[in-house]
Amino acid sequence: MIMSVKVWVGGCLAAAVAAAGAAWLTIAQDAGSTTHAVCGPDLGRDDVVAARSQAVAVVEAVENTRYREDGGSAYLTTRVKTLEALKGEFADTVHVTQGVKNGGAPGRYATEDPDRYAVLEPGRRYVIAVQSGSTTGAAGSEAWAWYAEPAERGLVGEREHWQKAIATPPETAAGSECEDIDTPAG
């Protein structure tokens, strides 16, 4: 009986020490900053987007032409009218595909980062950056838009902004390597 009491008391003490240690670790982590790795190009920097893109243009979305799912991923293809090619060549009309997820209502889609990767909606203007595919407009061809942002500066404003971004090489490598980012607590 004494042995089982000692085991029970010892177990309780061990559990209390473990709980106190976990609480201290949680408090210590909350008080400081956290570090996480960011991999891939920084789409928050237009100079990086321009450097990593095959082509950049201001377009108007005309029609969503196809939605498809493949291996757990979803894709939306949109026919766009080129308003102004800013980098690379664009035909007058190009089919652009982007990764999406179902947004709930029929025909509605969403993306993980709507500020830097907006879903192309017919009737609206966007700056798109193409990473691969064809911007020739040839039948059956399409381009992969890895960046799409509403064109809120107007055509002239977008042209001026993106010409500067294209002409300015990124200070850091525009590669897809990973870097550690410190995030302050709070």
Contacts in CASP RR format, 6 or more apart in sequence:
PFRMAT RR
TARGET T0000
AUTHOR 0000-0000-0000
METHOD contacts of the structure
MODEL  1
MIMSVKVWVGGCLAAAVAAAGAAWLTIAQDAGSTTHAVCGPDLGRDDVVA
ARSQAVAVVEAVENTRYREDGGSAYLTTRVKTLEALKGEFADTVHVTQGV
KNGGAPGRYATEDPDRYAVLEPGRRYVIAVQSGSTTGAAGSEAWAWYAEP
AERGLVGEREHWQKAIATPPETAAGSECEDIDTPAG
29 185 0 8 1.000
30 185 0 8 1.000
31 185 0 8 1.000
32 184 0 8 1.000
32 185 0 8 1.000
33 182 0 8 1.000
33 183 0 8 1.000
33 184 0 8 1.000
33 185 0 8 1.000
34 182 0 8 1.000
34 183 0 8 1.000
34 185 0 8 1.000
35 180 0 8 1.000
35 181 0 8 1.000
35 182 0 8 1.000
35 183 0 8 1.000
36 180 0 8 1.000
36 181 0 8 1.000
36 183 0 8 1.000
37 178 0 8 1.000
37 179 0 8 1.000
37 180 0 8 1.000
37 181 0 8 1.000
38 178 0 8 1.000
38 179 0 8 1.000
38 180 0 8 1.000
38 181 0 8 1.000
39 176 0 8 1.000
39 177 0 8 1.000
39 178 0 8 1.000
40 175 0 8 1.000
40 176 0 8 1.000
40 177 0 8 1.000
40 178 0 8 1.000
41 48 0 8 1.000
41 49 0 8 1.000
41 52 0 8 1.000
41 174 0 8 1.000
41 175 0 8 1.000
41 176 0 8 1.000
42 48 0 8 1.000
43 49 0 8 1.000
43 113 0 8 1.000
43 116 0 8 1.000
43 117 0 8 1.000
43 147 0 8 1.000
44 116 0 8 1.000
45 170 0 8 1.000
46 161 0 8 1.000
46 162 0 8 1.000
46 165 0 8 1.000
47 165 0 8 1.000
47 168 0 8 1.000
47 169 0 8 1.000
47 170 0 8 1.000
48 170 0 8 1.000
48 174 0 8 1.000
49 56 0 8 1.000
49 129 0 8 1.000
49 147 0 8 1.000
49 165 0 8 1.000
50 56 0 8 1.000
50 87 0 8 1.000
50 129 0 8 1.000
50 162 0 8 1.000
50 165 0 8 1.000
50 166 0 8 1.000
50 168 0 8 1.000
51 169 0 8 1.000
51 170 0 8 1.000
51 174 0 8 1.000
52 129 0 8 1.000
52 131 0 8 1.000
52 174 0 8 1.000
52 175 0 8 1.000
53 87 0 8 1.000
53 129 0 8 1.000
53 130 0 8 1.000
53 131 0 8 1.000
53 146 0 8 1.000
53 147 0 8 1.000
54 88 0 8 1.000
54 130 0 8 1.000
54 131 0 8 1.000
54 132 0 8 1.000
54 133 0 8 1.000
54 135 0 8 1.000
55 85 0 8 1.000
55 87 0 8 1.000
55 88 0 8 1.000
55 89 0 8 1.000
55 90 0 8 1.000
55 129 0 8 1.000
55 130 0 8 1.000
55 135 0 8 1.000
55 143 0 8 1.000
56 85 0 8 1.000
56 86 0 8 1.000
56 87 0 8 1.000
56 88 0 8 1.000
56 127 0 8 1.000
56 128 0 8 1.000
56 129 0 8 1.000
56 130 0 8 1.000
56 162 0 8 1.000
56 166 0 8 1.000
57 82 0 8 1.000
57 83 0 8 1.000
57 84 0 8 1.000
57 85 0 8 1.000
57 86 0 8 1.000
57 87 0 8 1.000
57 90 0 8 1.000
57 127 0 8 1.000
57 128 0 8 1.000
57 130 0 8 1.000
57 135 0 8 1.000
58 82 0 8 1.000
58 83 0 8 1.000
58 84 0 8 1.000
58 86 0 8 1.000
58 125 0 8 1.000
58 126 0 8 1.000
58 127 0 8 1.000
58 151 0 8 1.000
58 155 0 8 1.000
58 158 0 8 1.000
58 159 0 8 1.000
59 80 0 8 1.000
59 81 0 8 1.000
59 82 0 8 1.000
59 83 0 8 1.000
59 90 0 8 1.000
59 94 0 8 1.000
59 96 0 8 1.000
59 125 0 8 1.000
59 126 0 8 1.000
59 127 0 8 1.000
59 128 0 8 1.000
60 80 0 8 1.000
60 81 0 8 1.000
60 83 0 8 1.000
60 123 0 8 1.000
60 124 0 8 1.000
60 125 0 8 1.000
60 126 0 8 1.000
61 78 0 8 1.000
61 79 0 8 1.000
61 80 0 8 1.000
61 120 0 8 1.000
61 121 0 8 1.000
61 122 0 8 1.000
61 123 0 8 1.000
61 124 0 8 1.000
61 125 0 8 1.000
61 126 0 8 1.000
62 78 0 8 1.000
62 79 0 8 1.000
62 80 0 8 1.000
62 81 0 8 1.000
62 93 0 8 1.000
62 122 0 8 1.000
62 123 0 8 1.000
63 78 0 8 1.000
63 79 0 8 1.000
63 122 0 8 1.000
64 76 0 8 1.000
64 77 0 8 1.000
64 78 0 8 1.000
64 107 0 8 1.000
64 120 0 8 1.000
64 121 0 8 1.000
64 122 0 8 1.000
65 77 0 8 1.000
65 78 0 8 1.000
65 79 0 8 1.000
65 95 0 8 1.000
66 75 0 8 1.000
66 76 0 8 1.000
66 77 0 8 1.000
67 74 0 8 1.000
67 75 0 8 1.000
67 76 0 8 1.000
67 77 0 8 1.000
67 100 0 8 1.000
67 107 0 8 1.000
67 109 0 8 1.000
68 74 0 8 1.000
68 75 0 8 1.000
68 77 0 8 1.000
69 75 0 8 1.000
73 99 0 8 1.000
74 99 0 8 1.000
74 100 0 8 1.000
74 101 0 8 1.000
74 102 0 8 1.000
74 109 0 8 1.000
75 97 0 8 1.000
75 98 0 8 1.000
75 99 0 8 1.000
75 100 0 8 1.000
76 97 0 8 1.000
76 98 0 8 1.000
76 99 0 8 1.000
76 100 0 8 1.000
76 109 0 8 1.000
76 119 0 8 1.000
76 120 0 8 1.000
77 95 0 8 1.000
77 96 0 8 1.000
77 97 0 8 1.000
77 142 0 8 1.000
78 95 0 8 1.000
78 96 0 8 1.000
78 97 0 8 1.000
78 98 0 8 1.000
78 120 0 8 1.000
78 122 0 8 1.000
79 93 0 8 1.000
79 94 0 8 1.000
79 95 0 8 1.000
79 96 0 8 1.000
80 93 0 8 1.000
80 94 0 8 1.000
80 95 0 8 1.000
80 96 0 8 1.000
80 120 0 8 1.000
80 126 0 8 1.000
80 128 0 8 1.000
81 92 0 8 1.000
81 93 0 8 1.000
82 90 0 8 1.000
82 91 0 8 1.000
82 92 0 8 1.000
82 93 0 8 1.000
82 94 0 8 1.000
83 125 0 8 1.000
83 155 0 8 1.000
84 155 0 8 1.000
84 158 0 8 1.000
84 159 0 8 1.000
86 127 0 8 1.000
86 158 0 8 1.000
86 159 0 8 1.000
86 162 0 8 1.000
86 163 0 8 1.000
86 166 0 8 1.000
87 162 0 8 1.000
87 166 0 8 1.000
88 135 0 8 1.000
89 135 0 8 1.000
89 136 0 8 1.000
90 135 0 8 1.000
91 135 0 8 1.000
91 136 0 8 1.000
91 137 0 8 1.000
91 138 0 8 1.000
93 137 0 8 1.000
94 135 0 8 1.000
94 136 0 8 1.000
94 137 0 8 1.000
94 142 0 8 1.000
94 143 0 8 1.000
95 137 0 8 1.000
95 140 0 8 1.000
95 141 0 8 1.000
95 142 0 8 1.000
95 143 0 8 1.000
96 120 0 8 1.000
96 128 0 8 1.000
96 130 0 8 1.000
96 142 0 8 1.000
96 143 0 8 1.000
96 144 0 8 1.000
96 145 0 8 1.000
97 142 0 8 1.000
97 143 0 8 1.000
97 144 0 8 1.000
97 145 0 8 1.000
98 111 0 8 1.000
98 117 0 8 1.000
98 119 0 8 1.000
98 120 0 8 1.000
98 144 0 8 1.000
98 145 0 8 1.000
98 146 0 8 1.000
98 148 0 8 1.000
99 111 0 8 1.000
100 109 0 8 1.000
100 110 0 8 1.000
100 111 0 8 1.000
100 119 0 8 1.000
101 109 0 8 1.000
101 110 0 8 1.000
101 111 0 8 1.000
101 112 0 8 1.000
102 108 0 8 1.000
102 109 0 8 1.000
102 110 0 8 1.000
103 109 0 8 1.000
103 110 0 8 1.000
109 119 0 8 1.000
110 119 0 8 1.000
111 117 0 8 1.000
111 118 0 8 1.000
111 119 0 8 1.000
115 149 0 8 1.000
116 147 0 8 1.000
116 149 0 8 1.000
117 146 0 8 1.000
117 147 0 8 1.000
117 148 0 8 1.000
117 149 0 8 1.000
118 126 0 8 1.000
118 148 0 8 1.000
118 149 0 8 1.000
118 150 0 8 1.000
119 148 0 8 1.000
120 126 0 8 1.000
120 128 0 8 1.000
120 145 0 8 1.000
120 148 0 8 1.000
124 150 0 8 1.000
125 150 0 8 1.000
125 151 0 8 1.000
125 154 0 8 1.000
125 155 0 8 1.000
126 148 0 8 1.000
126 149 0 8 1.000
126 150 0 8 1.000
126 151 0 8 1.000
127 147 0 8 1.000
127 148 0 8 1.000
127 149 0 8 1.000
127 150 0 8 1.000
127 151 0 8 1.000
127 158 0 8 1.000
127 162 0 8 1.000
128 145 0 8 1.000
128 147 0 8 1.000
128 148 0 8 1.000
129 145 0 8 1.000
129 146 0 8 1.000
129 147 0 8 1.000
129 148 0 8 1.000
130 143 0 8 1.000
130 144 0 8 1.000
130 145 0 8 1.000
130 146 0 8 1.000
131 144 0 8 1.000
131 145 0 8 1.000
131 146 0 8 1.000
131 147 0 8 1.000
132 143 0 8 1.000
132 144 0 8 1.000
133 141 0 8 1.000
133 142 0 8 1.000
133 143 0 8 1.000
133 144 0 8 1.000
134 141 0 8 1.000
134 142 0 8 1.000
134 143 0 8 1.000
135 143 0 8 1.000
151 158 0 8 1.000
153 160 0 8 1.000
153 161 0 8 1.000
END
